[in-house]
Amino acid sequence: MKITFLGTGTSQGIPMLLSDEPVNFSTDNKDKRMRSSIYIQWEQGACLIDCGADFRVQILNNEIKRIDGVFITHEHADHIAGLDDIRPFCYKNGPMPLYAMSRVMDSLSERYAYIFKTKNRYPGAAAVIPTIIDDLPFEFYGKKVIPIQVDHGGLPILGYRIDDFAYLTDVKTIKTSELQKLKGVRIIVLNALRIETHPTHLNLEEALALVKQIQPVKAYFTHISHRLGFHEEVSKNLPKNVFLAYDGLEIEL
C-alpha cells in the first residue's frame, strides 16, 4: 500500500495570506503546504481522504489518474471545498463513491446540491454515490476500512484505519474506546497544528503525547500551520520514529 501526502497544511495553507510569520517566506519546499489530504493506493483500488480547495493542483502535481472513492473526515471547508473538481473522474468512470457520516453528508448535499441531484441535473456536473458511515467498518476494494471517531473541539469527526495505517486529522481528543481501534497500527498520521495550545486541534506537545500512547512504529504529523516552525528545525527535535509530513511525501506500508 502506498500513501501520498497531497497536502499537509492547515485551513489557510503555507504561505498564509497577509502573514509576516517567517515560515511564510521560507525557500524550503517542505515549508510550502497545501490543504491537508492524502491519497492511498493498492493493487485493487485507490481512495482519497478529503478533497480541499487545492485538490485540482494536488492531482496534477502527483499525476493521479485513478480515484475509486472519496472518504470525508468532516465538513469544514478546507476538507471539502474541492469536491466540484472530481468532475473529470466522473466523466471517465461515472458517479464517484463518497463516504461520510450522516451529518457531514447532509452538509455536503446542501452545499453541493447540484452534485447530489439525480433528476434534472446540470449538464457536466460532478456526480456522487453517497454512502453514510458512522462507526461501523466497511469493505472497499478488498480492504477493510475502520472509521475512527475523534473530537474536533466539540465536533465529532472521522479518521480512518486501513490495514495497519491510520489517518487522523483535526483531532483534539479521542475516547479510549476509539483508541482501541488503533491497537497494533504501524503507521499513524496525526495533526500537529502549532506549538501553542489550540481549542480544536492538537498542538505539537499533545500530538507527541498521543503518539506515545498509541505506540505506532512510525508517526507522521500533518495539518501544520505557519506557527509550528520551520520544517527542518522542528524535525531535528522530534523522536526518531516521528516525522513531519510534507506535500508530495510518499510512504509504503
Secondary structure, DSSP 8 states (H G I E B T S, - for coil): -EEEEEE-B-TT-BS-TT---GGGG---GGG-B-B-EEEEE-SS-EEEE---TTHHHHHHHTT----SEEE-S--SHHHHTTGGGGHHHHHHHSSEEEEE-HHHHHHHHHHTHHHH--SS--TT---EEEEE-SSS-EEETTEEEEEEEEESSS-EEEEEEETTEEEE-S-SB--HHHHGGGTT-SEEEEE---SS--SSS--HHHHHHHHHHH--SEEEEESB-TTS--HHHHHHTS-TTEEE--TT-EEE-
